Amino acid sequence: MREPSFLILTALADGRQHGYAVMKSVEDLSDGAVRLRPGSLYATLDRLADAGLIRGAGEEVVDGRARQYYALTSLGVERLAAEVQRMRANASRAEAGLRRFRANEASA
């Protein structure tokens, strides 16, 4: 799963959000490393919806502009949980490799 998709699903794990709020949440979650532009955000939201990972969750008009809200589906929750597990396993392997590397460097 690409990082923007992971971060969007993570943002929506806190509850339904409209597009701009998702964009800001992704930026916050990534400490500013990932900044989605509207075109890439909505393309990714469309792909996630087509995959059944998110769904439209209502619309509101604020200051004369329609805001579309999005929410995780149960499949999205499962996919996010699986991705978290995969990332944890990868991080664990990387940490083990770093420990071995440092131990070898210390004994050299």
C-alpha positions, 0 to 999 in steps of 0.5 A: 500500500502506498503511503498516501493511501495508508495515511488517508485510511489512518486519518479516517480511523478517527472518524468521518472527515471531509476532503480538506480535513483528510488532506490536513490530517495526512499532513499532520500524521506525516509531520509535514512529509506528505502533502497531498494536493487536491487532485491527488487526494481525490484520485486516491479517495476514488481508488480507495472507494472503488476498492471498497476501503472507504465510502461516502459518508454524507455531504454538508454545505458550508459557506455555500460550498458542498463538503463530501465526507468519507469514512472507513468501511469494515474492509478498510478497517481490516486492510488498515489493520493488516497494513499496520501488522505488515509494517510492524513486522518489517520494522521489527526485522529492520531493528534486528538487522540494526542490532546485528550491524551495531554489534558487529561494528562494536566488535570490529 
